[in-house]
Amino acid sequence: MGSDPLSLFGRRLVQLRREKGWSQEKLALESGIARSYLGGVERGQRNIALLNICELADALAVPAGSLLEFERVEIP
């Protein structure tokens, strides 16, 4: 993955999802967002809308702004 905002956002989303121990499918169910769409977001292939960022944040029980904290992303 590169350092463009879409990739960085996707990596941050993966990090937060994994911290909860959730699969993409679980996050999709909790957020109401299609799993295939989430996969594209996590791979940095989709430009996610603000409404969807808020839905994901609610599902993950984190502030929406925390999804934009790219500099702290570390995925094993």
C-alpha positions in Angstrom: 0.0 0.0 0.0 1.1 3.5 -0.7 1.0 6.7 1.3 -2.0 8.2 -0.5 -5.0 9.1 1.7 -7.2 6.3 0.5 -4.6 3.7 1.3 -3.8 5.3 4.7 -7.5 5.4 5.6 -7.9 1.8 4.6 -5.0 0.7 6.7 -6.3 2.7 9.7 -9.7 1.0 9.2 -8.1 -2.4 9.2 -6.2 -1.6 12.4 -9.3 -0.5 14.2 -11.3 -3.5 13.0 -8.6 -5.9 14.1 -8.4 -4.3 17.5 -12.0 -5.3 18.0 -11.2 -8.8 16.7 -13.8 -8.3 13.9 -13.8 -9.7 10.4 -14.8 -7.6 7.5 -18.1 -9.4 7.5 -18.8 -8.5 11.1 -18.0 -4.8 10.5 -20.2 -4.9 7.4 -23.1 -6.3 9.5 -22.6 -3.8 12.3 -22.2 -0.8 10.1 -24.8 -1.6 7.4 -22.1 -1.2 4.7 -21.5 -4.0 2.1 -18.6 -6.3 2.8 -17.3 -6.0 -0.8 -17.3 -2.2 -0.5 -15.4 -2.4 2.9 -12.8 -4.6 1.2 -12.3 -1.9 -1.4 -12.0 0.8 1.2 -9.5 -1.3 3.2 -7.4 -1.8 0.1 -7.5 1.9 -0.7 -9.5 1.4 -3.9 -12.6 3.2 -2.9 -13.1 6.9 -2.0 -15.4 6.6 1.0 -18.1 9.1 1.7 -18.3 11.1 4.9 -21.6 9.4 5.9 -20.0 6.0 5.6 -17.0 7.1 7.7 -19.5 8.1 10.4 -21.3 4.8 10.1 -18.1 2.9 10.5 -17.0 5.0 13.5 -20.4 4.4 15.2 -20.1 0.6 14.6 -16.5 0.6 15.9 -17.5 2.8 18.8 -14.7 5.3 18.1 -14.8 9.1 17.2 -15.0 9.6 13.4 -11.8 11.6 13.5 -9.9 8.6 14.8 -10.3 7.0 11.4 -8.2 9.8 10.0 -5.2 9.3 12.4 -3.0 7.9 9.8 0.4 8.4 11.4 -0.3 5.8 14.1 -1.1 2.9 11.7 0.9 -0.3 12.2 -0.4 -3.5 10.7 1.5 -6.7 11.3 
